[in-house]
């Protein structure tokens, strides 16, 4: 018994190229699966952690690369003078509005907090400086992405929370500067952070299915390749 194989040159080249692409796509989805699974695990650990009670805890977590996004927070802080709050576009449950952010200080650390939501385009006056209780959720500032909607700083219209000093010098307007790695979404009327519901984001993780799809297509391609050669008598076993 002897196995023989006489491949079609053109078909073989095309098949190898397509096979390489399919395997690369499947492997890429595998790495995406690993990353997304780890991300969801980090978010879950942050969601269920005890509420933060100081900005210094947030900085310690950031320094240690510990999960902090979506974690609950309950602190007493000092509202700083900030004439024009940052207006950030938001759309939750089909409710299109603008959330207003202004700075607070606690323990010598400044950060932006979203206190109220408006549905018009008027420019409100900044809040009066003084003590304020902040109860809500910690959010991480996302890195810049060219694919996201562009903000217009001159009109104070922000589609992502990205008031970096190099874009419009917003941080320079805050006494002492602000930590621009995170911000706070407060919950008006909340009694304390313990009573807040866990805010679990909707993040899909379909990469396992995508990975199987690409690897499955690669296997089908090999089967078709073998069947075509078998039909033409170029692949088989001789006695």
RAGI-V809163 format. One record per pair of residues at least 24 apart in sequence whose C-alpha atoms are under 10 Angstrom apart, sorted by the first residue. I is the first residue (numbers start at 1). J is the second residue. D is the distance in Angstrom with one decimal. If there is no record, write none. Layout:
<<I | J | D> <I | J | D>>
This chain:
<<1 | 237 | 6.4> <1 | 238 | 5.5> <1 | 239 | 4.4> <2 | 236 | 8.4> <2 | 237 | 5.4> <2 | 238 | 5.1> <2 | 239 | 6.3> <3 | 235 | 7.7> <3 | 236 | 5.9> <3 | 237 | 4.4> <3 | 238 | 6.3> <3 | 239 | 8.9> <4 | 233 | 9.5> <4 | 234 | 7.3> <4 | 235 | 5.7> <4 | 236 | 5.7> <4 | 237 | 6.0> <4 | 238 | 7.2> <5 | 226 | 9.7> <5 | 229 | 8.1> <5 | 230 | 9.0> <5 | 233 | 8.8> <5 | 234 | 5.5> <5 | 235 | 4.5> <5 | 236 | 6.8> <5 | 237 | 8.8> <6 | 229 | 7.9> <6 | 230 | 9.9> <6 | 232 | 9.8> <6 | 233 | 8.6> <6 | 234 | 4.9> <6 | 235 | 6.5> <6 | 236 | 9.6> <7 | 225 | 9.4> <7 | 226 | 9.4> <7 | 228 | 9.9> <7 | 229 | 7.0> <7 | 234 | 6.6> <7 | 235 | 7.9> <8 | 225 | 9.7> <8 | 228 | 9.6> <8 | 229 | 7.8> <8 | 232 | 9.9> <8 | 234 | 8.5> <11 | 225 | 8.2> <11 | 228 | 9.8> <11 | 229 | 9.9> <12 | 225 | 8.1> <15 | 218 | 9.5> <15 | 221 | 7.4> <15 | 222 | 7.9> <15 | 224 | 9.8> <15 | 225 | 7.4> <16 | 221 | 9.6> <16 | 222 | 9.3> <18 | 217 | 9.9> <18 | 218 | 8.1> <18 | 221 | 8.3> <19 | 214 | 9.7> <19 | 215 | 9.3> <19 | 217 | 8.7> <19 | 218 | 5.7> <19 | 219 | 8.6> <19 | 220 | 10.0> <19 | 221 | 7.3> <19 | 222 | 8.0> <20 | 218 | 8.5> <21 | 214 | 9.1> <21 | 218 | 8.8> <22 | 211 | 9.6> <22 | 213 | 9.2> <22 | 214 | 5.5> <22 | 215 | 6.6> <22 | 216 | 8.9> <22 | 217 | 7.0> <22 | 218 | 5.7> <22 | 219 | 9.4> <22 | 221 | 9.4> <23 | 211 | 9.1> <23 | 214 | 6.8> <23 | 215 | 6.1> <23 | 216 | 9.5> <23 | 217 | 9.0> <23 | 218 | 6.6> <23 | 219 | 9.6> <24 | 211 | 9.9> <24 | 214 | 8.6> <24 | 215 | 9.1> <25 | 210 | 8.8> <25 | 211 | 7.5> <25 | 213 | 9.5> <25 | 214 | 6.3> <25 | 215 | 8.2> <25 | 218 | 10.0> <26 | 207 | 9.2> <26 | 208 | 9.2> <26 | 209 | 9.8> <26 | 210 | 7.2> <26 | 211 | 4.5> <26 | 212 | 7.1> <26 | 213 | 7.6> <26 | 214 | 4.9> <26 | 215 | 5.5> <26 | 216 | 9.0> <26 | 217 | 9.5> <26 | 218 | 9.0> <27 | 211 | 7.0> <27 | 212 | 9.8> <27 | 214 | 8.7> <27 | 215 | 8.4> <28 | 207 | 9.3> <28 | 210 | 9.7> <28 | 211 | 7.9> <28 | 214 | 9.9> <29 | 206 | 9.2> <29 | 207 | 5.5> <29 | 208 | 7.2> <29 | 209 | 8.9> <29 | 210 | 6.4> <29 | 211 | 5.1> <29 | 212 | 8.9> <29 | 213 | 9.8> <29 | 214 | 8.6> <30 | 207 | 6.9> <30 | 208 | 6.9> <30 | 209 | 9.8> <30 | 210 | 8.6> <30 | 211 | 5.9> <30 | 212 | 9.1> <31 | 207 | 8.8> <31 | 208 | 9.9> <31 | 211 | 9.4> <32 | 205 | 9.0> <32 | 206 | 9.6> <32 | 207 | 6.5> <32 | 208 | 8.9> <32 | 210 | 10.0> <32 | 211 | 9.3> <33 | 205 | 7.2> <33 | 206 | 7.9> <33 | 207 | 5.1> <33 | 208 | 6.2> <33 | 209 | 9.6> <33 | 210 | 9.3> <33 | 211 | 8.4> <34 | 207 | 8.9> <34 | 208 | 9.4> <35 | 205 | 10.0> <35 | 207 | 9.9> <36 | 203 | 8.8> <36 | 204 | 8.7> <36 | 205 | 6.5> <36 | 206 | 9.4> <36 | 207 | 8.3> <37 | 205 | 7.5> <37 | 207 | 9.5> <39 | 67 | 9.2> <39 | 203 | 9.7> <40 | 200 | 9.9> <40 | 201 | 9.4> <40 | 203 | 7.9> <40 | 204 | 9.5> <40 | 205 | 8.8> <41 | 67 | 9.3> <42 | 66 | 8.2> <42 | 67 | 5.5> <42 | 68 | 8.4> <42 | 69 | 8.7> <43 | 67 | 6.5> <43 | 68 | 7.6> <43 | 69 | 6.5> <43 | 70 | 7.2> <43 | 71 | 8.3> <43 | 200 | 8.2> <43 | 201 | 8.7> <44 | 69 | 9.6> <44 | 70 | 9.0> <44 | 71 | 9.3> <44 | 198 | 9.6> <44 | 199 | 9.9> <44 | 200 | 7.8> <44 | 201 | 9.7> <45 | 69 | 9.8> <45 | 70 | 9.9> <45 | 71 | 8.8> <46 | 70 | 6.6> <46 | 71 | 5.2> <46 | 72 | 8.5> <46 | 138 | 9.8> <46 | 198 | 9.9> <46 | 200 | 10.0> <47 | 71 | 5.1> <47 | 72 | 7.3> <47 | 137 | 9.5> <47 | 197 | 9.6> <47 | 198 | 6.1> <47 | 199 | 7.1> <47 | 200 | 7.1> <47 | 201 | 9.8> <48 | 72 | 8.8> <48 | 198 | 7.4> <48 | 199 | 9.7> <48 | 200 | 9.8> <50 | 193 | 8.9> <50 | 194 | 8.0> <51 | 75 | 9.4> <51 | 135 | 9.5> <51 | 136 | 9.3> <51 | 137 | 9.0> <51 | 138 | 9.7> <51 | 192 | 9.4> <51 | 193 | 6.2> <51 | 194 | 7.0> <51 | 196 | 9.8> <52 | 135 | 9.7> <52 | 136 | 9.9> <52 | 137 | 9.4> <52 | 138 | 8.8> <52 | 193 | 8.7> <53 | 134 | 9.7> <53 | 135 | 9.6> <53 | 193 | 9.4> <54 | 106 | 7.1> <54 | 107 | 7.5> <54 | 109 | 9.3> <55 | 105 | 8.6> <55 | 106 | 6.5> <55 | 107 | 7.1> <55 | 108 | 8.8> <55 | 109 | 6.5> <55 | 110 | 8.1> <55 | 111 | 8.3> <55 | 179 | 9.6> <56 | 106 | 8.5> <56 | 107 | 7.2> <56 | 108 | 8.9> <56 | 109 | 7.4> <58 | 138 | 8.7> <58 | 181 | 9.9> <58 | 182 | 8.6> <59 | 109 | 9.1> <59 | 179 | 8.8> <59 | 181 | 9.2> <59 | 182 | 9.4> <62 | 140 | 9.9> <62 | 181 | 8.6> <62 | 182 | 9.4> <67 | 140 | 9.9> <68 | 137 | 9.5> <68 | 138 | 6.9> <68 | 139 | 7.6> <68 | 140 | 7.6> <68 | 182 | 9.2> <69 | 137 | 8.0> <69 | 138 | 5.7> <69 | 139 | 4.9> <69 | 140 | 5.5> <69 | 141 | 9.2> <69 | 182 | 8.4> <69 | 183 | 9.7> <69 | 184 | 9.9> <70 | 136 | 9.0> <70 | 137 | 5.4> <70 | 138 | 5.1> <70 | 139 | 5.5> <70 | 140 | 8.1> <70 | 184 | 9.3> <70 | 185 | 9.3> <70 | 198 | 8.4> <70 | 199 | 6.6> <70 | 200 | 7.6> <70 | 201 | 8.3> <71 | 136 | 8.5> <71 | 137 | 5.6> <71 | 138 | 5.4> <71 | 139 | 7.7> <71 | 184 | 9.8> <71 | 193 | 9.7> <71 | 198 | 8.4> <71 | 199 | 8.3> <71 | 200 | 9.8> <72 | 135 | 7.6> <72 | 136 | 5.7> <72 | 137 | 4.5> <72 | 138 | 6.2> <72 | 139 | 9.5> <72 | 184 | 9.3> <72 | 185 | 9.6> <72 | 186 | 9.5> <72 | 192 | 9.6> <72 | 193 | 6.0> <72 | 194 | 8.0> <72 | 195 | 9.9> <72 | 196 | 7.7> <72 | 197 | 9.1> <72 | 198 | 8.0> <72 | 199 | 8.6> <73 | 134 | 7.4> <73 | 135 | 5.6> <73 | 136 | 5.4> <73 | 137 | 5.7> <73 | 138 | 6.6> <73 | 184 | 8.3> <73 | 185 | 9.4> <73 | 186 | 8.6> <73 | 192 | 8.7> <73 | 193 | 5.9> <73 | 194 | 8.9> <73 | 196 | 9.6> <74 | 133 | 7.4> <74 | 134 | 5.6> <74 | 135 | 4.5> <74 | 136 | 6.8> <74 | 137 | 8.7> <74 | 186 | 9.2> <74 | 190 | 9.8> <74 | 191 | 9.5> <74 | 192 | 6.5> <74 | 193 | 5.5> <74 | 194 | 8.7> <75 | 106 | 8.2> <75 | 132 | 8.6> <75 | 133 | 5.9> <75 | 134 | 5.3> <75 | 135 | 6.7> <75 | 136 | 9.4> <75 | 192 | 9.4> <75 | 193 | 9.2> <76 | 104 | 9.6> <76 | 105 | 9.1> <76 | 106 | 7.2> <76 | 107 | 9.8> <76 | 131 | 7.1> <76 | 132 | 5.9> <76 | 133 | 4.5> <76 | 134 | 6.2> <76 | 135 | 8.8> <77 | 103 | 9.9> <77 | 104 | 6.1> <77 | 105 | 5.6> <77 | 106 | 4.8> <77 | 107 | 8.2> <77 | 108 | 9.9> <77 | 109 | 9.7> <77 | 110 | 9.3> <77 | 130 | 8.4> <77 | 131 | 5.8> <77 | 132 | 5.4> <77 | 133 | 6.1> <77 | 134 | 7.1> <78 | 103 | 8.7> <78 | 104 | 5.3> <78 | 105 | 5.1> <78 | 106 | 6.4> <78 | 107 | 9.5> <78 | 108 | 10.0> <78 | 110 | 9.2> <78 | 129 | 7.1> <78 | 130 | 5.3> <78 | 131 | 4.4> <78 | 132 | 5.8> <78 | 133 | 8.4> <78 | 134 | 9.7> <79 | 103 | 6.4> <79 | 104 | 4.4> <79 | 105 | 6.5> <79 | 106 | 9.1> <79 | 110 | 9.5> <79 | 112 | 9.9> <79 | 113 | 9.5> <79 | 127 | 7.6> <79 | 128 | 7.3> <79 | 129 | 4.8> <79 | 130 | 5.0> <79 | 131 | 5.9> <79 | 132 | 6.2> <79 | 133 | 9.2> <80 | 104 | 5.3> <80 | 105 | 6.8> <80 | 110 | 8.8> <80 | 111 | 9.9> <80 | 112 | 9.9> <80 | 126 | 9.3> <80 | 127 | 8.3> <80 | 128 | 7.8> <80 | 129 | 5.1> <80 | 130 | 7.1> <80 | 131 | 9.2> <80 | 132 | 10.0> <80 | 174 | 7.5> <80 | 175 | 7.4> <81 | 126 | 7.2> <81 | 127 | 7.3> <81 | 128 | 6.8> <81 | 129 | 5.3> <81 | 130 | 8.8> <81 | 173 | 9.0> <81 | 174 | 7.8> <81 | 175 | 8.1> <82 | 125 | 8.7> <82 | 126 | 5.6> <82 | 127 | 7.3> <82 | 128 | 8.6> <82 | 129 | 8.4> <82 | 173 | 7.3> <82 | 174 | 7.0> <82 | 175 | 9.0> <83 | 123 | 9.9> <83 | 124 | 8.6> <83 | 125 | 6.0> <83 | 126 | 4.4> <83 | 127 | 7.7> <83 | 128 | 9.2> <83 | 173 | 9.2> <84 | 123 | 7.3> <84 | 124 | 7.0> <84 | 125 | 6.2> <84 | 126 | 5.4> <84 | 127 | 9.0> <84 | 156 | 8.7> <84 | 173 | 9.9> <85 | 112 | 9.4> <85 | 113 | 9.8> <85 | 114 | 9.0> <85 | 115 | 9.8> <85 | 123 | 8.3> <85 | 124 | 7.5> <85 | 125 | 7.6> <85 | 126 | 5.9> <85 | 127 | 8.4> <85 | 156 | 8.6> <86 | 112 | 8.9> <86 | 113 | 9.7> <86 | 114 | 8.8> <86 | 123 | 9.7> <86 | 126 | 9.7> <86 | 153 | 9.2> <86 | 156 | 6.4> <86 | 157 | 7.8> <86 | 158 | 7.6> <86 | 161 | 9.0> <86 | 163 | 8.2> <86 | 170 | 8.7> <87 | 114 | 9.2> <87 | 117 | 9.1> <87 | 118 | 9.1> <87 | 121 | 9.2> <87 | 123 | 8.7> <87 | 124 | 9.8> <87 | 153 | 9.5> <87 | 155 | 9.2> <87 | 156 | 5.9> <87 | 157 | 5.7> <87 | 158 | 6.1> <87 | 159 | 8.7> <87 | 160 | 10.0> <87 | 161 | 9.2> <88 | 114 | 9.1> <88 | 117 | 9.3> <88 | 151 | 9.1> <88 | 156 | 8.1> <88 | 157 | 6.1> <88 | 158 | 4.5> <88 | 159 | 5.7> <88 | 160 | 6.8> <88 | 161 | 6.8> <88 | 162 | 9.5> <88 | 163 | 10.0> <89 | 117 | 9.6> <89 | 118 | 9.9> <89 | 119 | 10.0> <89 | 151 | 9.5> <89 | 157 | 7.1> <89 | 158 | 6.0> <89 | 159 | 5.0> <89 | 160 | 7.4> <89 | 161 | 9.0> <90 | 117 | 8.9> <90 | 158 | 9.4> <90 | 159 | 7.6> <90 | 160 | 9.0> <95 | 119 | 9.0> <96 | 120 | 10.0> <97 | 121 | 9.2> <98 | 157 | 8.7> <98 | 158 | 9.0> <98 | 159 | 9.4> <99 | 158 | 9.6> <99 | 185 | 9.1> <100 | 124 | 9.0> <100 | 126 | 9.4> <100 | 185 | 9.8> <101 | 126 | 9.4> <101 | 161 | 9.5> <101 | 183 | 8.8> <101 | 184 | 8.7> <101 | 185 | 8.6> <101 | 186 | 9.8> <102 | 126 | 7.5> <102 | 127 | 8.0> <102 | 174 | 9.0> <102 | 183 | 9.9> <103 | 127 | 9.7> <103 | 129 | 9.8> <103 | 171 | 9.4> <103 | 173 | 9.6> <103 | 174 | 6.8> <103 | 175 | 8.9> <103 | 177 | 9.4> <103 | 178 | 7.6> <103 | 183 | 9.3> <103 | 184 | 9.9> <104 | 129 | 8.9> <104 | 130 | 9.1> <104 | 131 | 9.0> <104 | 132 | 8.2> <104 | 133 | 9.8> <104 | 134 | 9.1> <104 | 174 | 9.0> <104 | 175 | 9.6> <104 | 178 | 8.8> <105 | 131 | 9.4> <105 | 132 | 9.7> <105 | 174 | 9.7> <105 | 175 | 9.0> <105 | 176 | 9.2> <105 | 177 | 9.8> <105 | 178 | 8.6> <106 | 131 | 9.9> <108 | 176 | 8.4> <108 | 178 | 9.9> <109 | 176 | 8.2> <109 | 177 | 8.4> <109 | 178 | 7.0> <109 | 179 | 7.2> <110 | 171 | 9.8> <110 | 174 | 7.9> <110 | 175 | 8.2> <110 | 176 | 7.4> <110 | 177 | 6.6> <110 | 178 | 4.5> <110 | 179 | 6.1> <110 | 180 | 9.0> <110 | 183 | 9.8> <111 | 171 | 9.6> <111 | 174 | 9.0> <111 | 177 | 8.4> <111 | 178 | 5.0> <111 | 179 | 5.5> <111 | 180 | 7.1> <111 | 181 | 9.0> <111 | 182 | 7.4> <111 | 183 | 6.1> <111 | 184 | 7.7> <112 | 161 | 9.9> <112 | 171 | 9.6> <112 | 174 | 9.4> <112 | 178 | 7.3> <112 | 179 | 8.2> <112 | 180 | 8.1> <112 | 182 | 8.0> <112 | 183 | 5.2> <112 | 184 | 6.4> <112 | 185 | 8.9> <113 | 137 | 9.8> <113 | 138 | 9.3> <113 | 182 | 9.5> <113 | 183 | 5.9> <113 | 184 | 4.6> <113 | 185 | 6.0> <113 | 186 | 6.7> <114 | 183 | 7.9> <114 | 184 | 6.1> <114 | 185 | 4.9> <114 | 186 | 5.7> <114 | 187 | 8.7> <114 | 188 | 9.7> <115 | 184 | 8.8> <115 | 185 | 7.2> <115 | 186 | 5.7> <115 | 187 | 7.5> <115 | 188 | 7.1> <116 | 185 | 9.2> <116 | 186 | 8.2> <116 | 187 | 8.6> <116 | 188 | 7.5> <117 | 188 | 9.9> <121 | 157 | 9.6> <123 | 156 | 9.1> <133 | 186 | 9.4> <133 | 192 | 9.6> <134 | 184 | 8.3> <134 | 185 | 8.9> <134 | 186 | 6.1> <134 | 187 | 8.1> <134 | 188 | 8.9> <134 | 190 | 9.2> <134 | 192 | 9.1> <134 | 193 | 9.2> <135 | 184 | 8.7> <135 | 185 | 8.3> <135 | 186 | 5.3> <135 | 187 | 6.0> <135 | 188 | 7.8> <135 | 189 | 8.7> <135 | 190 | 6.5> <135 | 191 | 7.9> <135 | 192 | 6.2> <135 | 193 | 5.8> <135 | 194 | 9.6> <135 | 196 | 8.7> <136 | 184 | 6.7> <136 | 185 | 5.5> <136 | 186 | 4.0> <136 | 187 | 5.0> <136 | 188 | 8.3> <136 | 190 | 7.9> <136 | 192 | 8.5> <136 | 193 | 6.6> <136 | 196 | 7.6> <136 | 197 | 10.0> <136 | 199 | 9.9> <137 | 183 | 8.6> <137 | 184 | 5.7> <137 | 185 | 5.2> <137 | 186 | 6.3> <137 | 187 | 7.9> <137 | 193 | 8.6> <137 | 196 | 9.0> <137 | 198 | 9.3> <137 | 199 | 8.1> <138 | 182 | 6.9> <138 | 183 | 6.1> <138 | 184 | 4.7> <138 | 185 | 6.5> <138 | 186 | 8.6> <139 | 181 | 8.8> <139 | 182 | 5.6> <139 | 183 | 5.4> <139 | 184 | 5.9> <139 | 185 | 7.1> <140 | 180 | 8.9> <140 | 181 | 6.1> <140 | 182 | 4.4> <140 | 183 | 6.4> <140 | 184 | 8.6> <141 | 180 | 7.1> <141 | 181 | 5.3> <141 | 182 | 5.1> <141 | 183 | 6.9> <142 | 181 | 8.2> <142 | 182 | 8.7> <143 | 181 | 9.4>>
